[in-house]
Amino acid sequence: MHDTLKEIQAGLDRSPHLHRIGALFSETVLLKVDGQEFYLVFEKGRIDRIVEGPSKKTPYRFGFVTDAEALRAFWQSLPAPGFHDIFAMVKIGRAEIVGDMLLLVKNLRFFKEVLALGREGVAA
């Protein structure tokens, strides 16, 4: 999982359009997969660092909680119905969004496109 997150970080560094979209986004986001926590620390639209948890002391604004199998399905180059979008995964009961929903919605395109960088063939 950590390797994929590093690939997403590198893919984000190579994506000028995402830098423009996320230029004002400087927050910490929780990604929790099968109970394993990863804190993605964004600074002006870039992933500054990835902190592995668990941590009760690391504040985050919102989080995306899912299981590894669902995330692997999301990261397929052509995801199956229900796994093509983070809200679709929530709807079918394979993910949960916690925390500040308003902040997520304000930065929805940026966050969804960053998470999609893990798809096969996207970050390469």
C-alpha positions as CSV (number, residue, x, y, z in Angstrom):
1,M,0.0,0.0,0.0
2,H,2.8,2.4,0.9
3,D,4.4,1.8,-2.5
4,T,1.2,2.7,-4.3
5,L,0.8,5.8,-2.3
6,K,4.4,6.8,-3.2
7,E,3.5,6.3,-6.9
8,I,0.4,8.5,-6.4
9,Q,2.7,11.1,-4.8
10,A,5.1,10.9,-7.8
11,G,2.2,11.0,-10.2
12,L,0.8,14.1,-8.5
13,D,4.2,15.8,-8.8
14,R,4.0,15.2,-12.6
15,S,0.5,16.6,-12.9
16,P,0.4,20.4,-13.4
17,H,-3.3,20.5,-13.9
18,L,-3.8,18.9,-10.4
19,H,-1.4,21.5,-9.0
20,R,-3.7,24.2,-10.3
21,I,-6.8,22.5,-9.0
22,G,-5.4,21.8,-5.5
23,A,-3.3,25.0,-5.1
24,L,-5.2,26.0,-2.1
25,F,-5.5,22.6,-0.5
26,S,-3.2,22.2,2.5
27,E,-4.8,19.6,4.8
28,T,-4.2,16.2,6.2
29,V,-6.4,13.3,4.9
30,L,-6.8,9.9,6.4
31,L,-6.8,6.9,4.1
32,K,-7.7,3.8,6.2
33,V,-7.4,0.4,4.4
34,D,-8.2,-2.8,6.3
35,G,-7.5,-0.9,9.6
36,Q,-4.1,0.3,8.4
37,E,-4.0,4.1,8.6
38,F,-2.1,6.4,6.2
39,Y,-2.1,10.2,6.7
40,L,-1.6,12.0,3.4
41,V,-0.3,15.5,4.3
42,F,-1.1,17.8,1.5
43,E,0.7,21.2,1.1
44,K,-0.6,23.5,-1.6
45,G,-1.8,20.7,-3.8
46,R,1.2,18.4,-3.3
47,I,1.6,15.4,-1.0
48,D,4.3,16.7,1.3
49,R,4.5,13.4,3.2
50,I,2.8,10.1,4.0
51,V,2.6,9.2,7.6
52,E,1.8,5.7,8.6
53,G,-0.5,5.2,11.6
54,P,-2.3,4.4,13.7
55,S,-2.0,7.6,15.5
56,K,-4.5,9.2,17.9
57,K,-2.5,12.4,17.8
58,T,-2.5,13.1,14.0
59,P,-5.4,15.4,13.2
60,Y,-7.1,15.0,9.9
61,R,-9.9,16.9,8.2
62,F,-11.6,14.0,6.4
63,G,-11.0,10.4,5.8
64,F,-11.7,7.6,3.3
65,V,-12.1,4.2,4.9
66,T,-12.3,1.1,2.8
67,D,-10.9,-2.4,2.4
68,A,-7.9,-3.5,0.3
69,E,-10.0,-5.6,-2.1
70,A,-12.3,-2.7,-2.8
71,L,-9.4,-0.3,-3.3
72,R,-7.8,-2.7,-5.7
73,A,-11.0,-2.8,-7.7
74,F,-11.1,1.0,-7.7
75,W,-7.5,1.1,-9.0
76,Q,-8.2,-1.2,-12.0
77,S,-7.7,0.6,-15.3
78,L,-11.4,0.1,-16.0
79,P,-13.2,-0.4,-12.7
80,A,-16.3,-2.4,-12.4
81,P,-19.6,-0.6,-11.7
82,G,-19.7,0.5,-8.0
83,F,-15.9,0.8,-7.9
84,H,-15.5,3.6,-10.4
85,D,-16.0,6.4,-7.9
86,I,-15.5,7.0,-4.2
87,F,-19.2,7.8,-3.6
88,A,-20.2,4.7,-5.6
89,M,-18.1,2.7,-3.2
90,V,-19.9,4.3,-0.3
91,K,-23.2,3.6,-1.8
92,I,-22.5,-0.1,-2.2
93,G,-21.2,-0.3,1.3
94,R,-17.5,-0.8,0.5
95,A,-16.2,2.5,1.8
96,E,-17.0,5.2,4.3
97,I,-16.2,8.9,4.4
98,V,-15.6,10.4,7.8
99,G,-14.8,13.9,9.0
100,D,-15.4,17.2,7.3
101,M,-17.7,16.4,4.4
102,L,-17.9,20.1,3.3
103,L,-14.1,20.2,2.9
104,L,-14.2,17.1,0.8
105,V,-17.0,18.4,-1.4
106,K,-15.1,21.7,-1.9
107,N,-12.1,19.8,-3.1
108,L,-13.9,16.8,-4.6
109,R,-12.4,16.9,-8.1
110,F,-8.9,17.3,-6.7
111,F,-9.2,14.4,-4.2
112,K,-10.9,12.0,-6.6
113,E,-8.3,12.6,-9.3
114,V,-5.4,12.2,-6.8
115,L,-6.8,8.9,-5.6
116,A,-7.4,7.8,-9.2
117,L,-3.6,8.2,-9.8
118,G,-3.3,4.8,-8.3
119,R,-5.2,3.3,-11.3
120,E,-3.2,1.0,-13.6
121,G,-1.6,3.0,-16.3
122,V,-2.6,6.4,-14.9
123,A,0.4,7.3,-12.7
124,A,2.9,5.8,-15.2
